Amino acid sequence: MSVKYPVIAAVLLLPALVLAKIATLATYTGSRCLTYGGCTPFPGAAFGVLLGAALVFMIAAIAAPETVRKPALAVQVLLEVVATGLVLAYP
């Protein structure tokens, strides 16, 4: 497995987060929250932990032996999907 796959997954996380936030704000609840306030607070600590863990697994997918790279990449992508889902859950 090449080193580029974990890096590509990490780079594509930012556009995924932006699109998730746009999709969330496009809903009735999201637009109402943006206009009038009173939103549920975003769990920033959980989001930070998810991104930190994804970073650790990205480094493992790049630097670890070949037998560990594929599972580390899978966990990295899973953590990034969960982080994107967290953004989708909170307007």
Secondary structure, DSSP 8 states (H G I E B T S, - for coil): --THHHHHHHHTHHHHHHHHHHHHHTSHHHHHHHHH-------HHHHHHHHHHHHHHHHHHHHS-HHHHHHHHHHHHHHHHHHHHHHHH--
